[in-house]
Amino acid sequence: MEAERLNSPSTSVITFEVLGHQLHFSQDPNSKHLGTTVWDTSMVFAKFLEKNCRKGRFCPSKLKGKRVIELGAGCGVAGFGMALLGCDVVSTDQIEVVPLLRRNVERNTSRILQMNSCSDSFGSIKVAELDWGNEDHIKAVGPPFDYVIGTDVVYAEHLVGPLLQTIIALSGPKTTIMLGHEIRSTSVHEQMLLTWKNFFEVKIVSKAKVHNLSTF
């Protein structure tokens, strides 16, 4: 039986609570670009941070001031999870998606900063255009970053190479890369893991550490 989706193609605004904040993300799921939809994995990623921020590497005291870049940010959900824990985030996507992404970033940043009691723990989040493999775009965002994040960015084989090339260019020796995706093709998933293991130490997050979709 297929799991119930968190999102609906008929919804223009998604309201999502994370780390004590009600955030609103505009989307256009009927557009021709995949980046204008809030995909479930971005919400799972944000809830993963919420669930694991009490201690360890994701607590605000360890994340405050860390530089994060989000690839294929789409509507910007995952980036806000990191920014709410004190990170300085650059959310990036293709030029066609940037206007919607910027609107979501500006609207939600304003909401967060109006809550004075919580704004001290908030880092920052800004938007930039970044086409994977574009050296000028990569140079403009100022690598290396402490964290490179992405959700639902791998769904076709032809994207694995450009994504890997871009991640390497954005990373330094101490960079942590966090990717989350829904497995739509086992062959693409397996190819991605094999490729990644040639360049990085790969760890799979256990299901016990990830929020169940039905509990949102």
Number of C-alpha atoms within 10 A of each C-alpha: 3 4 7 8 10 14 14 13 11 10 14 14 15 17 9 14 14 19 16 9 14 12 18 18 21 20 22 19 19 13 10 8 13 16 25 23 24 27 22 17 21 25 22 21 25 23 23 20 22 21 16 14 18 11 11 10 11 18 16 22 14 15 22 19 18 18 22 27 32 28 27 25 28 32 31 31 29 25 31 27 23 31 25 30 25 25 27 25 27 23 30 29 23 18 12 12 20 22 15 18 27 19 16 21 23 13 14 19 21 11 15 18 13 11 11 10 9 14 15 12 16 22 22 21 24 16 22 20 20 24 19 21 16 12 12 10 15 20 13 11 17 10 15 21 24 21 22 22 23 24 25 21 21 22 15 13 13 10 14 19 14 13 18 17 13 18 22 16 16 20 18 14 9 10 17 15 20 16 17 18 18 14 13 12 12 9 12 18 19 12 12 18 16 12 14 14 11 9 10 12 9 13 9 9 11 7 8 7 12 17 18 12 15 9 5 12
